[in-house]
Amino acid sequence: MPRTSPRSGPFPAAAGALALLLAATGCGTAARAGSGPLPTARPATPGPAADRIGALFVDGPEGARDCTAGVVHSPGRNLIVTAAHCAAPGGVPVDGLVFVPGYRDGRTPHGTWPVTRTTLDPEWEDEQDEDHDVAFLSVAPVDGRQIEDAVGADTLGTGLGFGLDVTVTGYPNEQDAPITCRARTSSYSATQQRFDCGGFTNGTSGSPWITDAGRLVGVIGGHQEGGDSPDTSYSVAFDAHVADLYRRATG
């Protein structure tokens, strides 16, 4: 299944009502990269690293859960990143998105941050090309503070290649707290990367991939909108086109 929240009908979008498509794919589980036992995600411990990651909702924490996102450093200190299929299914930005960093058990320890701008690649807007399944979202300040001042941020990392050790944290729909896993990235294709770890089910689309040095090098999305198995997850390769998209978002 795609890693977005299941929805039974349309919800408001910038260009009108839009249905979020969540049909199961017909593909089987991808072959695992490497060898050895498959790691499994565990509950994420609260703290600064986890609090830079949060859940996306439509129309507030009482509304529908939409995906996962993470804070990325920017000059305006107001930027988060997620998968484009979360923020703009069908290429149309979703109205009413809010970001809740550190969300846990119904609590919003760092506030609720409204999304004010969505930056997408034209290839996603026009064709929903899986090689461009990433979106940068600007959020409004809350109580005079920008999101990065409230919870910190990870730094965008592009052009670093594959074979990186990363920690991936996200919000499965069936849980009210985040899970996390440490794994190694590998190449799925020249434009897509992957990691193997069990537990990343619907809702974890947009989960950021963070290196030990705090570089954000991927988000769950891309191939099969993140994968059709909870054991293997994908991301677009964070290369020059993601760097260009970031420049547009911060320009």
N, C-alpha and C positions, 0 to 999 in steps of 0.2 A: 504494500500500500504506500502511496505517497505519505510523507511525514507531516502533513498538515492536520489540523483538527477536522474531524468529520462534521459536515453541516448537512441539514436536511433540505435547505432551500436557499433562496437568494438573500444577500445582505447588501446594504448600501455601498456604492462605490462612486468614485469621482464622476464617472460618466453615466451613472444610473445603476439600477439593480444588476447584480452579477452573481451567477451561481458558481460556487467553488467546486470544481470537478474532483472527485475522489474515487474514481473507479479503480479497482484492483488491476494490476498489470498481469499479463499472461506469462511473464518471464519467471524462470526458476531462480533459486538462490545462486548467486555468483560463486565461483570457485574462490577459496580463501587465498590471500597472499601469504607466502611464507609457510611455516610449519609450527607445530606445537599446539598446546591447548588454547582454545578460544577464550580470551578474557571476557569478563562480564561486568557491566556497569554496576556501580555501588551508589548508595545515597551520597550526595554531595554535602560536605561539611560546611556550615555557614562560616563566612569569613570574607576578607577583601577580594580574593580571586573569584569566589562564587557570586559575590554581590555585584560584580560588574556584568553579570549575565542575568537575564530575566525572561519573564513570559510576556508575550504580546497578547492583548485582548482587543476585542471590538466593543467599543462603548463602555469601557471601564472594567474593573475586576469582577463585577457582577455579570458581565456579558460573556460572550463566547470566547473561549481560549483559542488563539490563532496560531501560535508557533513559539519559537525561542529566538532571542536576539542578544547581542553583546555590545558593550560600549567600546568604540574604537577612538583613539586619540585623533583630535582634529584641532585646527586653529580656533574654531568657534567653541570648542569643548562641548558640543551639543549633538554628537553623531553616534548612531548605532548602526549595526549591520545585521542583515538576515538574508534569507533566500528570497529571490524575486517572486517565486510562486506563492510565498506567504503574503508579501506586501502588495502584490499586483497580479493575482490570478487572471489569466486571460489578457495580461498586459495592461490592466486598468487598476490604478492604485485604489486600495480599500479606504473608504472614509471611516473615521472614528477609531483608528488604531491608537492604542496607548501601550506604553512600555512600563513594566513593573519590575525593576531590578530587585533581585534577592527575594522574589515572591516565595512564600512558604506557608502552607497550611492556612490559606486564606488571608494571611497577613501581608501588608505592604510596607515593610520596614523602612524603605527609602523613598516612599511616595509613588505617585502615578504621573507619568510624563507623556503628554499628548504629542503624537506625531504631527508635524506641520509641513513636511516636505518629503517626497519620495523620489530618489534618483535612480533611474533604471537605464540599462543599455538599450538603444533602439532595436537591437536584435531581439531583445525580450519583449519590448512593447509591441513589435510588429508580428513576430513569429513564435514567441515563447521558445526560443532556441535554448536547449538545455545547457549549452556552453556559456550562457550568459545569465544563469540563474543565481544572481546575487543582487542585492539592493542596499543602498545606504539611505537611512532615514534620519532626518533632522527632528529633534524634539524641542518643545518649548521649555523655557526655564520655569522652575517651580520655586516659589518663595525667594525670588531673586538670584537663585543659583542655577548654573548649568549642570547637566547630568554628570559630566566628568568631574566637576568639583565636588559632587555629592558622593560618588562611588569609585572614582578613578577610571582608568581606561587601559586597554591593551593597544599596542602599536601595530598598525597594518604592516604585514610582511609580504612582499611580492617578489617573484623571481628567485625564490629559495629552493625550488625543485622539490623532489620527492624524497622519501626515506627519512622523514623528520619525526622525532618523538613529540607527540602532542597530547594535551589533555582536552577532552571534549565534554562539555557539560550542557545538559538540556532538560526539557520539561515534558515527559510523556503525559499524554492526556489522562491516563488512568491513575496518575499520581498527583498529589498536591505539593510536591517538593521535587527539587532537581536531582538528577542522577549524573554521575561522572565516570569517565574511563580514561586511562592512559594507554595509548596505542601508538603504532608507527604507521605513517602514511606510506602509500605505494602508488605507482602509476597505474591507472586503469586505461588511459589513452594519453595522447599528447595534450589533451585539453581537460582531462578529468583525473581526479585523484580519489583514493579510497582508504578506509581503515576498517579493521575487523574487530568488533567488540559486541557482545550480546546486550540487548535491552533497549536499543534505540528505536522505539516504536512511534506511532503517530503522535504528533505534537513536538517532536524533536527537530523538525526542519528548522534551519536557521541557526542551530547550535554552533557556536564558534570553536574553531580548532586552534589551540594556543600552545606555542612552544614553551620550553623551559625558560627562554629569555623574554617571554611576554610578547611574542610576535603572533599576530592573528593571521593565519595562513590558509584558512578555509572556513566554510560554513556548510552544514549538511544541506544538500540540495543537488542540483545538476542532474546526473544520470538517474532516470526513474524518479525524479523529484526527491532524491536522497536515497533511494533503494527500495526494493520490494521485499527485503528480508531484514528483521531487526538485528541480524548479526553482521551485516556489511553495509557501510554507509559511504556516500559519495559527496564530492564537492567539485565545483569548477576549479581548475588550476588557477591559483592566484598569481597571475602573470601580468604582462603589460596592459591588457585590456581592463583588468580590475584596478590597476594603478590609475589609468585614465578616468575610469568611472569615479574613483575617489577624488581626483582633482576636480571633476565636475561638481561633485557633492559639496566640496569645500570652497569652490570658487565664488 
